[in-house]
Amino acid sequence: MPNPFVIGSGPPGTNYTVMKRAFDEGWGAVIAKTDAFEINFSCPHGMPERKMGAAVGQDCVLLEEVCGWINAKATVPVWAKMTPNITDITEPARVALRSGCEGIAAINTIMSVMGINLKTLRPEPCVEGYSTPGGYSSKAVHPIALGKVMNIAKMMKAEFNDDHYSLSGIGGVETGGDAAEFILLGASTVQVCTGVMMHGYPMVKRLCEELKEFMRTHDFSSIEDFRGASLEYFTSHTDLVRRQQEAIRQRKAVRKGLKSDKEWTGDGFVEETESMVSN
């Protein structure tokens, strides 16, 4: 791939005309189910009440069964696309990798109700007066997507040889900096769908230049130079408290002399005065 930017599954990659436009503009790849399979275990609009789309991604037993069918026959790489609408996204990701998938894509959209029309009292968006919770995307989901990708990347690093698997980050990518964040958390590629619908296919040129500028700033020559570099700085809440307490203890330890005028002794007054003003 010439760059890590991929047109995500959706309207920007649904037919030959738009896919050709994407490649003409310089996108690295298009999710079009040709040279690899991205299995959508995550779509909130795929009639989940009929056990389709996100309903499979929320049920690890179904997920394992379907991944098994696909990988038994597939002759091209298979990515499993994860739903964020689940308590622990690492569970289905782990099952997908153990079932033969070469990579994980995350995340799909987040279930939401966009709002209620206060004049008509009908939910929005509205179809013949009715609606259903649907997928929320774009910039607002970016922090949530980063958290989910981080969790998956740490699991892959701990339990799998992540050099043999790929992770594609999805969620609110509109700048090269957004992409860099996903890569720093372990993503090999990043996907853009809503961004293309809002800003057009030519945005990839800006994305590439902004990402290259980030790389020049840090003297990185390739994606692999910084992929996953930020993962080591994530820890537990308990460890954060411990680290903070230790830092406070060390700061107090180097502070010599009196802490307030209540500690005057009268002996060694000159030395005590000096310690107060030079602390």
CYANA upper distance limits for C-alpha pairs under 8 A (distance plus 0.5 A):
  1 MET  CA     28 GLY  CA      5.85
  1 MET  CA     29 ALA  CA      7.59
  2 PRO  CA     28 GLY  CA      5.98
  3 ASN  CA     27 TRP  CA      7.78
  3 ASN  CA     28 GLY  CA      5.54
  3 ASN  CA    208 CYS  CA      7.79
  4 PRO  CA     28 GLY  CA      6.49
  4 PRO  CA    188 SER  CA      7.42
  4 PRO  CA    189 THR  CA      4.98
  4 PRO  CA    190 VAL  CA      6.56
  5 PHE  CA     27 TRP  CA      6.42
  5 PHE  CA     28 GLY  CA      5.73
  5 PHE  CA     29 ALA  CA      7.30
  5 PHE  CA    189 THR  CA      6.63
  5 PHE  CA    190 VAL  CA      5.82
  5 PHE  CA    191 GLN  CA      6.41
  5 PHE  CA    192 VAL  CA      7.79
  5 PHE  CA    204 VAL  CA      7.83
  6 VAL  CA     27 TRP  CA      6.74
  6 VAL  CA     28 GLY  CA      6.10
  6 VAL  CA     29 ALA  CA      5.18
  6 VAL  CA     30 VAL  CA      5.89
  6 VAL  CA     31 ILE  CA      7.55
  6 VAL  CA    189 THR  CA      7.52
  6 VAL  CA    190 VAL  CA      6.49
  6 VAL  CA    191 GLN  CA      5.00
  6 VAL  CA    192 VAL  CA      6.70
  7 ILE  CA     12 PRO  CA      7.38
  7 ILE  CA     13 GLY  CA      7.13
  7 ILE  CA     22 ALA  CA      8.18
  7 ILE  CA     27 TRP  CA      7.63
  7 ILE  CA     29 ALA  CA      6.82
  7 ILE  CA     30 VAL  CA      5.08
  7 ILE  CA     31 ILE  CA      6.49
  7 ILE  CA    191 GLN  CA      6.00
  7 ILE  CA    192 VAL  CA      5.63
  7 ILE  CA    193 CYS  CA      6.39
  7 ILE  CA    196 VAL  CA      8.41
  8 GLY  CA     12 PRO  CA      8.14
  8 GLY  CA     13 GLY  CA      7.88
  8 GLY  CA     30 VAL  CA      7.16
  8 GLY  CA     31 ILE  CA      6.10
  8 GLY  CA    170 ILE  CA      8.30
  8 GLY  CA    191 GLN  CA      5.35
  8 GLY  CA    192 VAL  CA      5.52
  8 GLY  CA    193 CYS  CA      5.26
  9 SER  CA     13 GLY  CA      7.07
  9 SER  CA     30 VAL  CA      8.38
  9 SER  CA     31 ILE  CA      5.87
  9 SER  CA     32 ALA  CA      7.79
  9 SER  CA    193 CYS  CA      7.25
 10 GLY  CA     14 THR  CA      7.12
 10 GLY  CA    193 CYS  CA      6.87
 11 PRO  CA    193 CYS  CA      8.22
 11 PRO  CA    197 MET  CA      8.44
 12 PRO  CA     18 VAL  CA      6.69
 12 PRO  CA     19 MET  CA      7.81
 12 PRO  CA    193 CYS  CA      7.11
 12 PRO  CA    196 VAL  CA      7.41
 12 PRO  CA    197 MET  CA      7.40
 13 GLY  CA     18 VAL  CA      6.39
 13 GLY  CA     19 MET  CA      5.79
 13 GLY  CA     22 ALA  CA      8.49
 13 GLY  CA     30 VAL  CA      6.81
 13 GLY  CA     31 ILE  CA      7.11
 13 GLY  CA     32 ALA  CA      6.90
 14 THR  CA     18 VAL  CA      7.42
 14 THR  CA     19 MET  CA      7.72
 14 THR  CA     32 ALA  CA      7.61
 15 ASN  CA     19 MET  CA      6.66
 16 TYR  CA     20 LYS  CA      6.43
 17 THR  CA     21 ARG  CA      6.82
 18 VAL  CA     22 ALA  CA      6.70
 19 MET  CA     23 PHE  CA      6.94
 19 MET  CA     30 VAL  CA      7.30
 20 LYS  CA     24 ASP  CA      6.54
 21 ARG  CA     25 GLU  CA      6.68
 21 ARG  CA    201 TYR  CA      7.86
 22 ALA  CA     26 GLY  CA      6.97
 22 ALA  CA     27 TRP  CA      6.10
 22 ALA  CA     30 VAL  CA      8.07
 22 ALA  CA    201 TYR  CA      6.46
 23 PHE  CA     27 TRP  CA      5.71
 23 PHE  CA     28 GLY  CA      7.71
 23 PHE  CA     29 ALA  CA      7.89
 25 GLU  CA    201 TYR  CA      6.93
 25 GLU  CA    202 PRO  CA      6.18
 25 GLU  CA    204 VAL  CA      7.61
 25 GLU  CA    205 LYS  CA      7.99
 26 GLY  CA    202 PRO  CA      8.47
 26 GLY  CA    204 VAL  CA      7.06
 26 GLY  CA    205 LYS  CA      7.49
 27 TRP  CA    204 VAL  CA      6.61
 31 ILE  CA     38 GLU  CA      7.78
 33 LYS  CA     37 PHE  CA      5.49
 33 LYS  CA     38 GLU  CA      7.03
 35 ASP  CA     76 VAL  CA      6.96
 35 ASP  CA     77 PRO  CA      8.22
 36 ALA  CA     76 VAL  CA      5.72
 36 ALA  CA     77 PRO  CA      5.45
 36 ALA  CA     78 VAL  CA      6.41
 36 ALA  CA     79 TRP  CA      8.17
 37 PHE  CA     76 VAL  CA      7.53
 37 PHE  CA     77 PRO  CA      6.77
 37 PHE  CA     78 VAL  CA      5.19
 37 PHE  CA     79 TRP  CA      6.51
 38 GLU  CA     78 VAL  CA      6.37
 38 GLU  CA     79 TRP  CA      5.03
 38 GLU  CA     80 ALA  CA      6.24
 38 GLU  CA     81 LYS  CA      6.93
 38 GLU  CA    105 ALA  CA      8.31
 39 ILE  CA     78 VAL  CA      7.66
 39 ILE  CA     79 TRP  CA      6.57
 39 ILE  CA     80 ALA  CA      5.44
 39 ILE  CA     81 LYS  CA      6.36
 40 ASN  CA     53 GLY  CA      6.75
 40 ASN  CA     54 ALA  CA      8.26
 40 ASN  CA     80 ALA  CA      6.98
 40 ASN  CA     81 LYS  CA      5.55
 40 ASN  CA     82 MET  CA      7.86
 41 PHE  CA     52 MET  CA      8.35
 41 PHE  CA     53 GLY  CA      5.41
 41 PHE  CA     54 ALA  CA      5.64
 41 PHE  CA     55 ALA  CA      7.87
 41 PHE  CA     56 VAL  CA      6.09
 41 PHE  CA     57 GLY  CA      5.04
 41 PHE  CA     63 LEU  CA      8.10
 41 PHE  CA     80 ALA  CA      7.21
 41 PHE  CA     81 LYS  CA      6.09
 41 PHE  CA     82 MET  CA      6.41
 41 PHE  CA     83 THR  CA      7.21
 42 SER  CA     53 GLY  CA      5.66
 42 SER  CA     54 ALA  CA      4.26
 42 SER  CA     55 ALA  CA      7.88
 42 SER  CA     56 VAL  CA      7.98
 42 SER  CA     57 GLY  CA      6.17
 42 SER  CA     81 LYS  CA      6.64
 42 SER  CA     82 MET  CA      5.77
 42 SER  CA     83 THR  CA      4.66
 42 SER  CA     84 PRO  CA      8.30
 42 SER  CA    108 ASN  CA      6.39
 42 SER  CA    109 THR  CA      8.46
 43 CYS  CA     53 GLY  CA      5.22
 43 CYS  CA     54 ALA  CA      5.42
 43 CYS  CA     83 THR  CA      7.66
 43 CYS  CA    108 ASN  CA      7.16
 43 CYS  CA    109 THR  CA      7.89
 43 CYS  CA    135 GLY  CA      8.42
 44 PRO  CA     48 PRO  CA      7.14
 44 PRO  CA     53 GLY  CA      6.96
 44 PRO  CA     54 ALA  CA      5.92
 44 PRO  CA    109 THR  CA      7.84
 44 PRO  CA    111 MET  CA      7.44
 44 PRO  CA    134 GLY  CA      6.64
 44 PRO  CA    135 GLY  CA      6.46
 45 HIS  CA     53 GLY  CA      7.90
 45 HIS  CA    134 GLY  CA      7.01
 45 HIS  CA    135 GLY  CA      7.84
 46 GLY  CA     52 MET  CA      6.26
 46 GLY  CA     53 GLY  CA      5.42
 46 GLY  CA     54 ALA  CA      7.78
 47 MET  CA     51 LYS  CA      7.60
 47 MET  CA     52 MET  CA      6.24
 47 MET  CA     53 GLY  CA      7.43
 48 PRO  CA     52 MET  CA      5.20
 48 PRO  CA     53 GLY  CA      6.33
 48 PRO  CA     54 ALA  CA      6.59
 48 PRO  CA     55 ALA  CA      5.49
 49 GLU  CA     55 ALA  CA      8.01
 51 LYS  CA     55 ALA  CA      5.56
 51 LYS  CA     56 VAL  CA      6.78
 52 MET  CA     56 VAL  CA      6.50
 53 GLY  CA     57 GLY  CA      7.51
 54 ALA  CA     58 GLN  CA      6.69
 54 ALA  CA     83 THR  CA      6.53
 55 ALA  CA     59 ASP  CA      7.04
 56 VAL  CA     60 CYS  CA      7.82
 56 VAL  CA     62 LEU  CA      6.18
 56 VAL  CA     63 LEU  CA      5.99
 57 GLY  CA     62 LEU  CA      8.33
 57 GLY  CA     63 LEU  CA      6.44
 57 GLY  CA     82 MET  CA      6.83
 57 GLY  CA     83 THR  CA      6.63
 57 GLY  CA     92 PRO  CA      6.99
 58 GLN  CA     63 LEU  CA      8.44
 58 GLN  CA     83 THR  CA      7.88
 58 GLN  CA     85 ASN  CA      8.15
 58 GLN  CA     86 ILE  CA      6.77
 58 GLN  CA     92 PRO  CA      7.83
 59 ASP  CA     63 LEU  CA      6.61
 59 ASP  CA     92 PRO  CA      8.21
 60 CYS  CA     64 GLU  CA      6.44
 60 CYS  CA     91 GLU  CA      7.89
 60 CYS  CA     92 PRO  CA      6.09
 60 CYS  CA     95 VAL  CA      7.27
 61 VAL  CA     65 GLU  CA      6.85
 62 LEU  CA     66 VAL  CA      6.70
 63 LEU  CA     67 CYS  CA      6.50
 63 LEU  CA     92 PRO  CA      7.66
 63 LEU  CA     95 VAL  CA      7.88
 63 LEU  CA     96 ALA  CA      7.56
 64 GLU  CA     68 GLY  CA      6.52
 64 GLU  CA     95 VAL  CA      6.54
 64 GLU  CA     96 ALA  CA      6.92
 64 GLU  CA     99 SER  CA      6.69
 65 GLU  CA     69 TRP  CA      6.96
 66 VAL  CA     70 ILE  CA      6.82
 67 CYS  CA     71 ASN  CA      6.50
 67 CYS  CA     96 ALA  CA      6.86
 67 CYS  CA     99 SER  CA      6.35
 67 CYS  CA    100 GLY  CA      7.72
 67 CYS  CA    101 CYS  CA      7.77
 68 GLY  CA     72 ALA  CA      6.48
 68 GLY  CA     99 SER  CA      6.19
 68 GLY  CA    100 GLY  CA      7.72
 69 TRP  CA     73 LYS  CA      7.41
 70 ILE  CA     74 ALA  CA      6.28
 71 ASN  CA     78 VAL  CA      7.87
 71 ASN  CA     99 SER  CA      7.91
 71 ASN  CA    100 GLY  CA      6.36
 71 ASN  CA    101 CYS  CA      7.38
 74 ALA  CA     78 VAL  CA      8.06
 77 PRO  CA    101 CYS  CA      7.70
 77 PRO  CA    102 GLU  CA      6.32
 77 PRO  CA    103 GLY  CA      8.43
 78 VAL  CA    101 CYS  CA      5.58
 78 VAL  CA    102 GLU  CA      5.97
 78 VAL  CA    103 GLY  CA      7.04
 79 TRP  CA    101 CYS  CA      6.31
 79 TRP  CA    102 GLU  CA      6.45
 79 TRP  CA    103 GLY  CA      5.05
 79 TRP  CA    104 ILE  CA      5.59
 79 TRP  CA    105 ALA  CA      6.85
 80 ALA  CA     93 ALA  CA      8.05
 80 ALA  CA     96 ALA  CA      6.95
 80 ALA  CA    101 CYS  CA      7.24
 80 ALA  CA    103 GLY  CA      7.01
 80 ALA  CA    104 ILE  CA      5.45
 80 ALA  CA    105 ALA  CA      6.46
 81 LYS  CA    104 ILE  CA      6.38
 81 LYS  CA    105 ALA  CA      4.93
 81 LYS  CA    106 ALA  CA      6.23
 81 LYS  CA    107 ILE  CA      7.46
 81 LYS  CA    108 ASN  CA      7.68
 82 MET  CA     89 ILE  CA      7.80
 82 MET  CA     92 PRO  CA      7.91
 82 MET  CA     93 ALA  CA      7.49
 82 MET  CA    104 ILE  CA      7.72
 82 MET  CA    105 ALA  CA      6.66
 82 MET  CA    106 ALA  CA      5.63
 82 MET  CA    107 ILE  CA      6.10
 82 MET  CA    108 ASN  CA      6.86
 83 THR  CA     89 ILE  CA      7.96
 83 THR  CA    106 ALA  CA      7.62
 83 THR  CA    107 ILE  CA      6.35
 83 THR  CA    108 ASN  CA      5.78
 83 THR  CA    109 THR  CA      7.73
 83 THR  CA    110 ILE  CA      8.34
 84 PRO  CA     89 ILE  CA      7.00
 84 PRO  CA    106 ALA  CA      8.23
 84 PRO  CA    107 ILE  CA      6.39
 84 PRO  CA    108 ASN  CA      6.96
 84 PRO  CA    109 THR  CA      7.63
 84 PRO  CA    110 ILE  CA      6.77
 84 PRO  CA    145 ALA  CA      8.37
 84 PRO  CA    148 LYS  CA      7.75
 85 ASN  CA    110 ILE  CA      6.79
 85 ASN  CA    111 MET  CA      7.26
 89 ILE  CA     93 ALA  CA      7.02
 89 ILE  CA    148 LYS  CA      7.18
 89 ILE  CA    151 ASN  CA      8.07
 89 ILE  CA    152 ILE  CA      7.57
 90 THR  CA     94 ARG  CA      6.35
 90 THR  CA    151 ASN  CA      7.05
 90 THR  CA    152 ILE  CA      5.79
 90 THR  CA    155 MET  CA      7.23
 91 GLU  CA     95 VAL  CA      6.90
 92 PRO  CA     96 ALA  CA      6.60
 93 ALA  CA     97 LEU  CA      6.85
 93 ALA  CA    104 ILE  CA      7.15
 93 ALA  CA    152 ILE  CA      7.45
 94 ARG  CA     98 ARG  CA      6.68
 94 ARG  CA    155 MET  CA      8.26
 94 ARG  CA    156 MET  CA      8.24
 95 VAL  CA     99 SER  CA      6.54
 96 ALA  CA    100 GLY  CA      7.18
 96 ALA  CA    101 CYS  CA      6.18
 96 ALA  CA    104 ILE  CA      8.36
 97 LEU  CA    101 CYS  CA      5.29
 97 LEU  CA    102 GLU  CA      7.09
 97 LEU  CA    103 GLY  CA      7.39
 97 LEU  CA    104 ILE  CA      8.26
102 GLU  CA    164 HIS  CA      8.04
102 GLU  CA    165 TYR  CA      5.75
102 GLU  CA    166 SER  CA      7.06
103 GLY  CA    165 TYR  CA      5.65
103 GLY  CA    166 SER  CA      4.96
103 GLY  CA    167 LEU  CA      6.08
103 GLY  CA    168 SER  CA      8.25
104 ILE  CA    166 SER  CA      6.93
104 ILE  CA    167 LEU  CA      5.42
104 ILE  CA    168 SER  CA      6.77
105 ALA  CA    167 LEU  CA      6.24
105 ALA  CA    168 SER  CA      5.02
105 ALA  CA    169 GLY  CA      6.60
105 ALA  CA    170 ILE  CA      7.63
106 ALA  CA    145 ALA  CA      7.68
106 ALA  CA    148 LYS  CA      7.86
106 ALA  CA    149 VAL  CA      6.87
106 ALA  CA    167 LEU  CA      8.24
106 ALA  CA    168 SER  CA      6.82
106 ALA  CA    169 GLY  CA      5.88
106 ALA  CA    170 ILE  CA      5.96
106 ALA  CA    171 GLY  CA      8.40
107 ILE  CA    145 ALA  CA      6.38
107 ILE  CA    148 LYS  CA      7.82
107 ILE  CA    149 VAL  CA      8.07
107 ILE  CA    169 GLY  CA      7.34
107 ILE  CA    170 ILE  CA      5.78
107 ILE  CA    171 GLY  CA      6.84
108 ASN  CA    135 GLY  CA      8.42
108 ASN  CA    137 SER  CA      8.49
108 ASN  CA    170 ILE  CA      7.64
108 ASN  CA    171 GLY  CA      7.96
109 THR  CA    135 GLY  CA      5.07
109 THR  CA    136 TYR  CA      5.64
109 THR  CA    137 SER  CA      5.76
109 THR  CA    141 VAL  CA      8.42
109 THR  CA    171 GLY  CA      8.34
110 ILE  CA    134 GLY  CA      8.11
110 ILE  CA    135 GLY  CA      5.43
110 ILE  CA    136 TYR  CA      5.41
110 ILE  CA    137 SER  CA      7.27
110 ILE  CA    141 VAL  CA      8.01
111 MET  CA    133 PRO  CA      6.64
111 MET  CA    134 GLY  CA      5.73
111 MET  CA    135 GLY  CA      5.21
111 MET  CA    136 TYR  CA      6.59
112 SER  CA    133 PRO  CA      5.86
112 SER  CA    134 GLY  CA      6.04
112 SER  CA    135 GLY  CA      6.61
112 SER  CA    136 TYR  CA      6.52
113 VAL  CA    123 PRO  CA      8.19
113 VAL  CA    124 GLU  CA      7.96
113 VAL  CA    132 THR  CA      8.08
113 VAL  CA    133 PRO  CA      5.62
113 VAL  CA    134 GLY  CA      7.13
114 MET  CA    123 PRO  CA      8.20
114 MET  CA    124 GLU  CA      6.46
114 MET  CA    125 PRO  CA      7.55
114 MET  CA    136 TYR  CA      8.47
115 GLY  CA    123 PRO  CA      6.44
115 GLY  CA    124 GLU  CA      5.95
115 GLY  CA    125 PRO  CA      8.35
116 ILE  CA    121 LEU  CA      6.62
116 ILE  CA    122 ARG  CA      6.23
116 ILE  CA    123 PRO  CA      4.82
116 ILE  CA    124 GLU  CA      6.18
117 ASN  CA    121 LEU  CA      5.65
117 ASN  CA    122 ARG  CA      5.95
117 ASN  CA    123 PRO  CA      6.55
117 ASN  CA    124 GLU  CA      7.11
118 LEU  CA    122 ARG  CA      8.09
122 ARG  CA    126 CYS  CA      7.73
122 ARG  CA    129 GLY  CA      7.01
122 ARG  CA    130 TYR  CA      7.45
123 PRO  CA    129 GLY  CA      8.42
123 PRO  CA    130 TYR  CA      7.28
123 PRO  CA    131 SER  CA      6.49
124 GLU  CA    131 SER  CA      7.11
125 PRO  CA    131 SER  CA      6.91
126 CYS  CA    130 TYR  CA      5.87
126 CYS  CA    131 SER  CA      5.74
127 VAL  CA    131 SER  CA      6.49
136 TYR  CA    141 VAL  CA      7.93
137 SER  CA    141 VAL  CA      6.33
137 SER  CA    171 GLY  CA      7.28
137 SER  CA    172 GLY  CA      7.27
137 SER  CA    194 THR  CA      7.53
138 SER  CA    142 HIS  CA      7.70
138 SER  CA    171 GLY  CA      6.86
138 SER  CA    172 GLY  CA      4.75
138 SER  CA    173 VAL  CA      7.98
138 SER  CA    194 THR  CA      6.26
138 SER  CA    195 GLY  CA      7.35
139 LYS  CA    171 GLY  CA      7.59
139 LYS  CA    172 GLY  CA      4.45
139 LYS  CA    173 VAL  CA      7.39
139 LYS  CA    174 GLU  CA      7.95
140 ALA  CA    172 GLY  CA      7.26
141 VAL  CA    145 ALA  CA      6.61
141 VAL  CA    171 GLY  CA      6.44
141 VAL  CA    172 GLY  CA      6.54
142 HIS  CA    146 LEU  CA      6.66
142 HIS  CA    171 GLY  CA      5.46
142 HIS  CA    172 GLY  CA      5.21
142 HIS  CA    173 VAL  CA      7.72
143 PRO  CA    147 GLY  CA      6.88
144 ILE  CA    148 LYS  CA      6.88
145 ALA  CA    149 VAL  CA      6.58
145 ALA  CA    169 GLY  CA      8.12
145 ALA  CA    170 ILE  CA      7.24
145 ALA  CA    171 GLY  CA      5.98
146 LEU  CA    150 MET  CA      6.52
146 LEU  CA    169 GLY  CA      8.39
146 LEU  CA    171 GLY  CA      8.34
146 LEU  CA    181 GLU  CA      8.08
146 LEU  CA    182 PHE  CA      6.90
146 LEU  CA    185 LEU  CA      8.04
147 GLY  CA    151 ASN  CA      6.82
148 LYS  CA    152 ILE  CA      6.81
149 VAL  CA    153 ALA  CA      6.48
149 VAL  CA    169 GLY  CA      6.99
149 VAL  CA    182 PHE  CA      7.87
149 VAL  CA    185 LEU  CA      7.37
149 VAL  CA    186 GLY  CA      8.11
149 VAL  CA    187 ALA  CA      8.04
150 MET  CA    154 LYS  CA      6.64
150 MET  CA    185 LEU  CA      5.89
150 MET  CA    186 GLY  CA      7.61
150 MET  CA    231 LEU  CA      7.56
151 ASN  CA    155 MET  CA      6.78
152 ILE  CA    156 MET  CA      6.61
153 ALA  CA    157 LYS  CA      6.56
153 ALA  CA    167 LEU  CA      7.96
153 ALA  CA    185 LEU  CA      7.33
153 ALA  CA    186 GLY  CA      6.04
153 ALA  CA    187 ALA  CA      8.05
153 ALA  CA    228 GLY  CA      8.30
154 LYS  CA    158 ALA  CA      6.59
154 LYS  CA    231 LEU  CA      7.50
155 MET  CA    159 GLU  CA      6.39
155 MET  CA    160 PHE  CA      8.18
156 MET  CA    160 PHE  CA      5.49
156 MET  CA    161 ASN  CA      7.59
156 MET  CA    162 ASP  CA      6.23
157 LYS  CA    161 ASN  CA      6.94
157 LYS  CA    162 ASP  CA      5.93
161 ASN  CA    165 TYR  CA      7.64
162 ASP  CA    166 SER  CA      7.58
166 SER  CA    187 ALA  CA      7.69
166 SER  CA    188 SER  CA      6.48
167 LEU  CA    186 GLY  CA      7.49
167 LEU  CA    187 ALA  CA      5.28
167 LEU  CA    188 SER  CA      6.01
167 LEU  CA    189 THR  CA      7.36
168 SER  CA    187 ALA  CA      5.75
168 SER  CA    188 SER  CA      6.32
168 SER  CA    189 THR  CA      5.28
168 SER  CA    190 VAL  CA      5.82
168 SER  CA    191 GLN  CA      7.37
169 GLY  CA    182 PHE  CA      6.32
169 GLY  CA    183 ILE  CA      8.28
169 GLY  CA    187 ALA  CA      6.09
169 GLY  CA    188 SER  CA      8.27
169 GLY  CA    189 THR  CA      6.83
169 GLY  CA    190 VAL  CA      5.14
169 GLY  CA    191 GLN  CA      6.72
170 ILE  CA    190 VAL  CA      6.30
170 ILE  CA    191 GLN  CA      5.55
170 ILE  CA    192 VAL  CA      7.20
171 GLY  CA    191 GLN  CA      8.12
171 GLY  CA    192 VAL  CA      7.93
172 GLY  CA    178 ASP  CA      8.12
172 GLY  CA    192 VAL  CA      7.97
172 GLY  CA    194 THR  CA      7.98
172 GLY  CA    195 GLY  CA      7.58
173 VAL  CA    178 ASP  CA      5.75
173 VAL  CA    179 ALA  CA      6.64
173 VAL  CA    190 VAL  CA      8.26
173 VAL  CA    191 GLN  CA      7.95
173 VAL  CA    192 VAL  CA      6.49
173 VAL  CA    195 GLY  CA      7.14
174 GLU  CA    178 ASP  CA      7.01
174 GLU  CA    192 VAL  CA      8.22
174 GLU  CA    195 GLY  CA      6.16
174 GLU  CA    207 LEU  CA      8.02
175 THR  CA    179 ALA  CA      7.16
175 THR  CA    206 ARG  CA      8.02
175 THR  CA    207 LEU  CA      5.98
175 THR  CA    210 GLU  CA      7.50
176 GLY  CA    180 ALA  CA      6.67
176 GLY  CA    206 ARG  CA      7.88
176 GLY  CA    207 LEU  CA      4.98
176 GLY  CA    208 CYS  CA      6.99
176 GLY  CA    209 GLU  CA      7.84
176 GLY  CA    210 GLU  CA      5.06
176 GLY  CA    211 LEU  CA      4.89
176 GLY  CA    214 PHE  CA      8.34
177 GLY  CA    181 GLU  CA      6.79
177 GLY  CA    210 GLU  CA      7.32
177 GLY  CA    211 LEU  CA      6.86
177 GLY  CA    214 PHE  CA      7.83
178 ASP  CA    182 PHE  CA      7.29
179 ALA  CA    183 ILE  CA      6.88
179 ALA  CA    190 VAL  CA      6.71
179 ALA  CA    207 LEU  CA      8.50
179 ALA  CA    211 LEU  CA      7.72
180 ALA  CA    184 LEU  CA      6.49
180 ALA  CA    211 LEU  CA      6.99
180 ALA  CA    214 PHE  CA      8.21
181 GLU  CA    185 LEU  CA      6.87
182 PHE  CA    186 GLY  CA      7.07
182 PHE  CA    187 ALA  CA      5.97
182 PHE  CA    190 VAL  CA      7.58
183 ILE  CA    187 ALA  CA      4.87
183 ILE  CA    188 SER  CA      6.63
183 ILE  CA    189 THR  CA      7.67
183 ILE  CA    190 VAL  CA      8.28
183 ILE  CA    223 ILE  CA      8.04
183 ILE  CA    226 PHE  CA      7.69
183 ILE  CA    227 ARG  CA      5.46
183 ILE  CA    228 GLY  CA      6.77
184 LEU  CA    226 PHE  CA      6.41
184 LEU  CA    227 ARG  CA      5.36
184 LEU  CA    228 GLY  CA      5.00
184 LEU  CA    229 ALA  CA      5.68
184 LEU  CA    230 SER  CA      5.83
184 LEU  CA    231 LEU  CA      7.83
185 LEU  CA    227 ARG  CA      7.20
185 LEU  CA    228 GLY  CA      5.03
185 LEU  CA    229 ALA  CA      7.27
185 LEU  CA    230 SER  CA      6.26
185 LEU  CA    231 LEU  CA      6.17
186 GLY  CA    227 ARG  CA      5.59
186 GLY  CA    228 GLY  CA      4.30
186 GLY  CA    229 ALA  CA      7.98
186 GLY  CA    231 LEU  CA      7.96
187 ALA  CA    227 ARG  CA      7.14
187 ALA  CA    228 GLY  CA      7.68
188 SER  CA    223 ILE  CA      8.08
188 SER  CA    227 ARG  CA      7.55
192 VAL  CA    196 VAL  CA      6.98
193 CYS  CA    197 MET  CA      7.02
194 THR  CA    198 MET  CA      6.69
195 GLY  CA    199 HIS  CA      6.31
195 GLY  CA    200 GLY  CA      7.92
196 VAL  CA    200 GLY  CA      5.08
196 VAL  CA    201 TYR  CA      6.05
196 VAL  CA    203 MET  CA      7.64
199 HIS  CA    203 MET  CA      6.84
202 PRO  CA    206 ARG  CA      8.19
203 MET  CA    207 LEU  CA      6.76
204 VAL  CA    208 CYS  CA      6.55
205 LYS  CA    209 GLU  CA      6.74
206 ARG  CA    210 GLU  CA      6.50
207 LEU  CA    211 LEU  CA      6.59
208 CYS  CA    212 LYS  CA      6.57
209 GLU  CA    213 GLU  CA      6.58
210 GLU  CA    214 PHE  CA      6.80
211 LEU  CA    215 MET  CA      6.80
212 LYS  CA    216 ARG  CA      6.59
213 GLU  CA    217 THR  CA      6.67
214 PHE  CA    218 HIS  CA      7.06
215 MET  CA    219 ASP  CA      6.29
215 MET  CA    220 PHE  CA      5.27
215 MET  CA    221 SER  CA      7.30
215 MET  CA    222 SER  CA      8.38
216 ARG  CA    220 PHE  CA      6.61
216 ARG  CA    221 SER  CA      8.14
220 PHE  CA    225 ASP  CA      6.31
220 PHE  CA    226 PHE  CA      7.55
221 SER  CA    225 ASP  CA      7.21
222 SER  CA    226 PHE  CA      8.18
223 ILE  CA    227 ARG  CA      6.49
230 SER  CA    234 PHE  CA      8.13
235 THR  CA    239 ASP  CA      6.96
235 THR  CA    240 LEU  CA      7.58
236 SER  CA    240 LEU  CA      6.82
237 HIS  CA    241 VAL  CA      6.90
238 THR  CA    242 ARG  CA      6.85
239 ASP  CA    243 ARG  CA      6.55
240 LEU  CA    244 GLN  CA      6.61
241 VAL  CA    245 GLN  CA      6.62
242 ARG  CA    246 GLU  CA      6.67
243 ARG  CA    247 ALA  CA      6.67
244 GLN  CA    248 ILE  CA      6.75
245 GLN  CA    249 ARG  CA      6.64
246 GLU  CA    250 GLN  CA      6.69
247 ALA  CA    251 ARG  CA      6.75
248 ILE  CA    252 LYS  CA      6.72
249 ARG  CA    253 ALA  CA      6.59
250 GLN  CA    254 VAL  CA      6.99
251 ARG  CA    255 ARG  CA      7.14
255 ARG  CA    279 ASN  CA      6.88
256 LYS  CA    275 SER  CA      7.26
256 LYS  CA    279 ASN  CA      7.09
257 GLY  CA    272 GLU  CA      6.92
257 GLY  CA    275 SER  CA      5.34
257 GLY  CA    276 MET  CA      6.78
257 GLY  CA    279 ASN  CA      7.79
258 LEU  CA    263 GLU  CA      6.63
258 LEU  CA    264 TRP  CA      8.05
258 LEU  CA    272 GLU  CA      7.23
258 LEU  CA    275 SER  CA      7.10
258 LEU  CA    276 MET  CA      6.32
259 LYS  CA    263 GLU  CA      7.74
259 LYS  CA    276 MET  CA      7.70
260 SER  CA    276 MET  CA      8.45
264 TRP  CA    269 PHE  CA      8.17
264 TRP  CA    272 GLU  CA      7.91
265 THR  CA    269 PHE  CA      7.88
268 GLY  CA    272 GLU  CA      6.70
269 PHE  CA    273 THR  CA      6.55
270 VAL  CA    274 GLU  CA      6.68
271 GLU  CA    275 SER  CA      6.71
272 GLU  CA    276 MET  CA      6.87
273 THR  CA    277 VAL  CA      7.07
274 GLU  CA    278 SER  CA      6.57
275 SER  CA    279 ASN  CA      6.31
